[in-house]
Amino acid sequence: MNTSFSVAIPASSYLRRRIGGISGIARGVILADLVGAQTITIVADAPVDEDWRRSFSMRARPLPQVTVVVPGTPLPTGTAHLPAEAQPTRAALEALRDDPALVLAPGDPRLIREPSDHATVLALLRATLKPTEGPVGRWINRPISFRMSAVAMKLGLGPDPITWFTLALAMVMAVILGQGGVEWLALGGFLFQAVSVTDCVDGDIARVSWAMSRRGALLDTACDMVANLGFVIGLMTGVIRTYGIDYAWIALACVVLLVSGIIAMSILVRMGPRRGSFDVLRAALERKLDGRPVLQTVTLTLERLFKRDVYVMVACVFCLLGLAWLLPGMLLGGLCIWLGAVAWCAPLIARDSEGSLLPPHMRQL
């Protein structure tokens, strides 16, 4: 690996444009810093908008030293050059770090440049797709949320307004579910799926525009938990009203178990990584089963069935089919398994003070 990595970013008219929330110059500065560049130089013949400063302040990350020079200024030997007519990606900066003499030509898959700005934004969004994304999220939710995110960014909306809108929609969902009746349960189940999709949008915007922050991550996790709790309380209330008081004990057990799990995970991530992401549970399971590949594969495959995108879609389908009465028993079983996994992994999560169990994008906060 190159130990004295330097990057030059041309302030071309294309990279000066704000595509996906920030300029291409800012995206180059942020990515160069993340892959370990010691020197970041912007080659510009006019003042440059320093829109990368906002990203570093939100992530509480020290702002790198950025030098602006006029074209023709001699640069240090071995300086890597970003192309002027394409959006950089982390893969592009990593390739240049390993080989500064590499010339990234147009069309290289490590660069993004589509025929229109809208298509470029969608490509940037697709590049943020997390490897741990569940099947429903990957094939259904994200294709919808990416388009919603592109429109939101075009309107100048940041992650926070989307999070608050999602929270409001979740409250409406809970109220509708609680009305009882097959039709209201069906509408509430559909809204739960809508909440699952809109909940993706704030994260999409934050990652593609580098507007990530610990506060935003905590707010997003809190919104997820409120939506989940609202669904369970609303569903149980609606099922009791529709199918009878016999469901009351299951309803109470589900609410108690869910609240207990939320509190336990909140305490664990506070003790360990010190920032909110319940995704640490999957990483903890993977580490606990390290050395037992078959059991690890089976467990992590089953874990995907408990991911939010999957169980939300299942709940939505059951409500739409008039089978909401089956969900309390399914939820009770799923919550017991989830709490068992939390208890098993609790010591590992609590000791993770370095945040090694966090998803890669969360470690940068």
SULPE-V211641 format. One record per residue. N is the residue number from 1. RES is the residue in one letter. PHI is phi in whole degrees, -180 to 180 (999 if undefined). OMEGA is omega in radians with two decimals (NA if undefined). Layout:
# SULPE-V211641
N & RES & PHI & OMEGA
N & RES & PHI & OMEGA
This chain:
# SULPE-V211641
1 & M & 999 & 3.12
2 & N & -69 & -3.07
3 & T & -95 & 3.12
4 & S & -130 & -3.01
5 & F & -76 & 3.09
6 & S & -125 & -3.09
7 & V & -129 & 3.01
8 & A & -112 & -3.11
9 & I & -116 & 3.14
10 & P & -76 & 3.13
11 & A & -86 & 3.13
12 & S & -73 & 3.13
13 & S & -61 & 3.13
14 & Y & -70 & -3.10
15 & L & -73 & 3.06
16 & R & -74 & -3.09
17 & R & -72 & 3.10
18 & R & -87 & 3.11
19 & I & -123 & -3.08
20 & G & 75 & 3.03
21 & G & 94 & 3.13
22 & I & -140 & 3.11
23 & S & -76 & 3.07
24 & G & -65 & 3.09
25 & I & -63 & 3.14
26 & A & -62 & 3.13
27 & R & -61 & 3.11
28 & G & -65 & 3.13
29 & V & -63 & -3.09
30 & I & -63 & -3.11
31 & L & -68 & 3.11
32 & A & -61 & 3.11
33 & D & -64 & -3.09
34 & L & -66 & 3.14
35 & V & -93 & 2.97
36 & G & 99 & 3.11
37 & A & -67 & 3.09
38 & Q & -84 & -3.12
39 & T & -130 & 3.10
40 & I & -122 & -3.09
41 & T & -121 & 3.05
42 & I & -107 & -3.14
43 & V & -96 & -3.01
44 & A & -143 & 3.07
45 & D & -104 & 3.11
46 & A & -153 & -3.14
47 & P & -53 & -3.09
48 & V & -114 & 3.08
49 & D & -70 & -3.08
50 & E & -87 & -3.08
51 & D & -77 & 3.05
52 & W & -78 & -3.10
53 & R & -60 & -3.10
54 & R & -62 & -3.12
55 & S & -63 & -3.09
56 & F & -68 & 3.13
57 & S & -69 & 3.13
58 & M & -71 & -3.11
59 & R & -90 & -3.13
60 & A & 54 & -3.14
61 & R & -105 & -3.13
62 & P & -57 & 3.13
63 & L & -69 & -3.14
64 & P & -71 & 3.08
65 & Q & -76 & -3.13
66 & V & -116 & -3.13
67 & T & -109 & 3.09
68 & V & -110 & 3.14
69 & V & -128 & 3.12
70 & V & -83 & 3.10
71 & P & -55 & 3.14
72 & G & 95 & 3.11
73 & T & -70 & 3.13
74 & P & -61 & 3.14
75 & L & -110 & -3.13
76 & P & -56 & 3.10
77 & T & -59 & 3.12
78 & G & 88 & 3.12
79 & T & -69 & 3.09
80 & A & -83 & -3.08
81 & H & -116 & 3.02
82 & L & -80 & 3.08
83 & P & -69 & -3.03
84 & A & -88 & -2.98
85 & E & -123 & 3.10
86 & A & -155 & 3.10
87 & Q & -79 & 3.13
88 & P & -77 & 3.02
89 & T & -125 & 3.11
90 & R & -62 & 3.13
91 & A & -61 & 3.13
92 & A & -66 & -3.14
93 & L & -67 & 3.11
94 & E & -65 & 3.10
95 & A & -65 & 3.12
96 & L & -70 & 3.08
97 & R & -62 & -3.11
98 & D & -77 & 3.13
99 & D & -146 & -3.08
100 & P & -59 & -3.13
101 & A & -79 & -3.11
102 & L & -62 & 3.08
103 & V & -107 & 3.13
104 & L & -86 & -3.07
105 & A & -88 & 3.06
106 & P & -53 & -3.11
107 & G & 95 & 3.09
108 & D & -62 & -3.09
109 & P & -63 & 3.11
110 & R & -85 & 3.05
111 & L & -116 & 3.13
112 & I & -127 & 3.05
113 & R & -155 & -3.13
114 & E & -105 & -3.09
115 & P & -60 & -3.13
116 & S & -132 & 3.10
117 & D & -62 & 3.14
118 & H & -61 & 3.13
119 & A & -66 & 3.11
120 & T & -65 & 3.11
121 & V & -61 & 3.12
122 & L & -62 & 3.11
123 & A & -66 & 3.09
124 & L & -63 & 3.12
125 & L & -65 & 3.13
126 & R & -62 & 3.14
127 & A & -70 & 3.14
128 & T & -90 & -3.09
129 & L & -59 & -3.08
130 & K & -75 & 3.13
131 & P & -63 & -3.13
132 & T & -90 & -3.13
133 & E & -58 & 3.12
134 & G & -71 & -3.07
135 & P & -63 & 3.13
136 & V & -66 & 3.11
137 & G & -62 & -3.08
138 & R & -67 & -2.97
139 & W & -104 & -3.10
140 & I & -123 & -3.02
141 & N & -67 & -3.05
142 & R & -65 & 3.08
143 & P & -57 & 3.09
144 & I & -78 & -3.07
145 & S & -65 & 3.12
146 & F & -60 & 3.12
147 & R & -69 & 3.07
148 & M & -65 & 3.14
149 & S & -65 & 3.13
150 & A & -62 & 3.11
151 & V & -67 & -3.13
152 & A & -61 & 3.14
153 & M & -67 & 3.09
154 & K & -64 & 3.11
155 & L & -84 & 3.11
156 & G & 83 & -3.13
157 & L & -85 & 3.07
158 & G & -97 & -3.09
159 & P & -66 & -3.00
160 & D & -61 & 3.12
161 & P & -59 & 3.12
162 & I & -68 & 3.11
163 & T & -62 & -3.14
164 & W & -67 & 3.08
165 & F & -63 & 3.12
166 & T & -62 & 3.12
167 & L & -63 & 3.11
168 & A & -64 & 3.12
169 & L & -64 & 3.11
170 & A & -65 & 3.11
171 & M & -67 & 3.08
172 & V & -61 & 3.10
173 & M & -57 & -3.10
174 & A & -63 & 3.14
175 & V & -64 & -3.12
176 & I & -66 & 3.11
177 & L & -59 & -3.08
178 & G & -69 & 3.13
179 & Q & -68 & -3.10
180 & G & 78 & -3.07
181 & G & 97 & -3.07
182 & V & -60 & -3.09
183 & E & -67 & 3.13
184 & W & -67 & 3.09
185 & L & -64 & 3.12
186 & A & -65 & 3.12
187 & L & -64 & 3.12
188 & G & -64 & 3.09
189 & G & -62 & 3.09
190 & F & -64 & 3.12
191 & L & -67 & 3.08
192 & F & -63 & 3.08
193 & Q & -67 & 3.09
194 & A & -63 & 3.08
195 & V & -61 & 3.13
196 & S & -61 & 3.13
197 & V & -73 & -3.10
198 & T & -66 & 3.10
199 & D & -66 & 3.10
200 & C & -75 & -2.94
201 & V & -66 & -3.10
202 & D & -62 & 3.09
203 & G & -67 & 3.09
204 & D & -58 & -3.10
205 & I & -63 & -3.10
206 & A & -63 & -3.08
207 & R & -73 & -3.06
208 & V & -77 & 3.14
209 & S & -101 & -3.13
210 & W & 55 & 3.08
211 & A & -102 & -3.12
212 & M & -76 & 3.09
213 & S & -153 & 3.09
214 & R & -64 & 3.11
215 & R & -62 & -3.14
216 & G & -64 & 3.12
217 & A & -64 & 3.12
218 & L & -66 & 3.13
219 & L & -63 & -3.14
220 & D & -65 & 3.11
221 & T & -64 & 3.10
222 & A & -62 & 3.11
223 & C & -63 & 3.10
224 & D & -59 & -3.09
225 & M & -68 & 3.09
226 & V & -64 & 3.12
227 & A & -63 & 3.13
228 & N & -64 & -3.14
229 & L & -66 & 3.10
230 & G & -62 & 3.12
231 & F & -66 & -3.10
232 & V & -63 & -3.14
233 & I & -65 & 3.14
234 & G & -64 & 3.14
235 & L & -63 & -3.10
236 & M & -63 & 3.09
237 & T & -63 & -3.14
238 & G & -66 & 3.14
239 & V & -67 & 3.12
240 & I & -62 & 3.13
241 & R & -65 & -3.06
242 & T & -89 & -2.98
243 & Y & -114 & 3.02
244 & G & 116 & -3.06
245 & I & -69 & -3.13
246 & D & -60 & -3.13
247 & Y & -85 & -3.02
248 & A & -63 & -3.08
249 & W & -69 & 3.08
250 & I & -66 & 3.14
251 & A & -60 & -3.13
252 & L & -63 & 3.14
253 & A & -62 & -3.13
254 & C & -64 & -3.13
255 & V & -64 & -3.14
256 & V & -63 & -3.12
257 & L & -66 & -3.14
258 & L & -66 & 3.12
259 & V & -62 & 3.12
260 & S & -62 & 3.13
261 & G & -66 & 3.12
262 & I & -63 & 3.13
263 & I & -64 & -3.12
264 & A & -61 & -3.14
265 & M & -67 & 3.12
266 & S & -62 & 3.12
267 & I & -66 & -3.09
268 & L & -65 & -3.13
269 & V & -70 & 3.07
270 & R & -73 & 3.12
271 & M & -72 & -3.06
272 & G & -94 & -3.07
273 & P & -63 & 3.12
274 & R & 66 & 2.98
275 & R & -152 & -2.89
276 & G & -81 & 2.92
277 & S & -165 & 3.13
278 & F & -75 & 3.07
279 & D & -64 & 3.13
280 & V & -62 & -3.11
281 & L & -64 & 3.12
282 & R & -64 & 3.13
283 & A & -63 & 3.12
284 & A & -67 & 3.09
285 & L & -61 & 3.13
286 & E & -61 & -3.12
287 & R & -72 & 3.14
288 & K & -63 & -3.09
289 & L & -100 & 3.11
290 & D & -60 & -3.09
291 & G & 98 & 3.07
292 & R & -124 & -2.95
293 & P & -59 & -3.10
294 & V & -66 & 3.13
295 & L & -64 & 3.12
296 & Q & -63 & 3.14
297 & T & -62 & -3.14
298 & V & -63 & -3.10
299 & T & -64 & -3.11
300 & L & -71 & 3.05
301 & T & -68 & 3.09
302 & L & -66 & 3.14
303 & E & -60 & 3.12
304 & R & -62 & 3.12
305 & L & -71 & 3.13
306 & F & -99 & 3.11
307 & K & -70 & -2.99
308 & R & -59 & -3.09
309 & D & -62 & -3.10
310 & V & -74 & -3.07
311 & Y & -69 & 3.06
312 & V & -66 & 3.12
313 & M & -63 & 3.11
314 & V & -61 & 3.13
315 & A & -61 & 3.13
316 & C & -61 & -3.12
317 & V & -63 & -3.13
318 & F & -63 & 3.12
319 & C & -66 & 3.14
320 & L & -66 & 3.14
321 & L & -87 & -3.13
322 & G & 76 & -3.10
323 & L & -112 & -3.11
324 & A & -60 & -3.14
325 & W & -65 & 3.10
326 & L & -82 & -3.02
327 & L & -68 & -3.13
328 & P & -56 & 3.12
329 & G & -64 & 3.11
330 & M & -65 & 3.12
331 & L & -63 & -3.13
332 & L & -61 & 3.12
333 & G & -64 & -3.14
334 & G & -64 & 3.14
335 & L & -67 & 3.10
336 & C & -64 & 3.12
337 & I & -65 & 3.14
338 & W & -61 & 3.14
339 & L & -65 & 3.07
340 & G & -63 & 3.11
341 & A & -65 & 3.11
342 & V & -62 & -3.13
343 & A & -64 & -3.11
344 & W & -66 & -3.06
345 & C & -94 & -3.04
346 & A & -54 & -3.12
347 & P & -60 & -3.12
348 & L & -67 & -3.13
349 & I & -66 & -3.11
350 & A & -63 & -3.13
351 & R & -87 & -3.03
352 & D & -83 & -3.10
353 & S & -68 & -3.14
354 & E & -86 & 3.11
355 & G & 74 & -3.11
356 & S & -69 & 3.12
357 & L & -86 & -3.12
358 & L & -70 & 3.00
359 & P & -58 & -3.08
360 & P & -53 & -3.10
361 & H & -68 & 3.12
362 & M & -79 & -3.13
363 & R & -70 & -3.10
364 & Q & -84 & -3.06
365 & L & -79 & NA
